Amino acid sequence: TAFDLNDVLDRSYEYLLATDDNGWLVGGGEPGPPRSYKLGAEDSAHCEIMRIGTYNSNWGGVSEAEIIKVMQSGKILIPQIEVLPTAIVANKDMPPELEIRFDMEPPVPNFTDHNAPLPINWALRFIHNQLFKHFQFPSRFCPGAFHSTILRKAAFRSSEHKEKYFQKCDDVVKKWRKNGPQPLNNGNWGVDGKERDESTEYSSGLWLFLDRDNITHFFPPNFLPPYNTPEKHKQVMDFLKEEWDEKKLVWRTGKEIEDVGALSSNCCNPLEVLSNFSLS
């Protein structure tokens, strides 16, 4: 795996007092008794890029056939997805979920210099914005772009234990940052967990989920490196110039993105690993 997510877990419950019945959603999931007091469950965490909600158009959704048709047509440019966890945080739920964040850093890229490095996690916003521009239907949603939930209903033993846990996580994220963004599907795996027949150097693409336990389709990259040519740089920047505001349901640009990015970095509490990316 690109990132050893067990490094940010607390399987011995040194810091945590309780969780929900699902336990840890990453690092292999929960092994079940006698190794764990939780029910046995497979690793099911994922980072949603677009939640479809329903395949029934009469209920405000879009059909699975239409999703597959568009994704296989090449209309959505899928780069080689390389990501880097930027933080482990507790969300605002009470008790909170623990999340691995995949924020785009910096939030506003260099729009003019095609040789400038692309932001960390740029591929997520690039794909998300294309999907939201192309697919417009009532049930379309993306919760907390972009994160992967690793635990729900996290109760800590004390405020001191909570502080120590997040310090441990910060140290791990710093270690991951040294190696930079990494591809997730670097073994060319298919939906059945077996290696795909099509051999390719670039295989870190998108997954379509029916639910967190059922992956139905894989869409490999169709927009391949390098990305520093003038033509490809423009294609990327055309979709990075905006960011979707999931609360106001509007697009924000420029200074608005910078302000939100600054607020997020200052207010984030550092005190949904990653199995794979989903479109569901």
Secondary structure, DSSP 8 states (H G I E B T S, - for coil): --S-GGGG--TT-SSEEE--TT---STT-B--TTT-SS--B----EEES-B---S-GGGT---HHHHHHHHHHT-S--B--EE---EEEE-SSSS--EEEE---BSSS--SS-TTS---BTHHHHHHHHHHHHH---TT-B-TTSSEEEEESS-EES-HHHHHHHHHHHHHHHHHHHHH--EES-TT-B-TTSSB-SS--S----EEEEEETTEEEEEE---B-S---SHHHHHHHHHHHSEEEETTTTEEEEHHHHHHHHHHHHHH--------EEE--
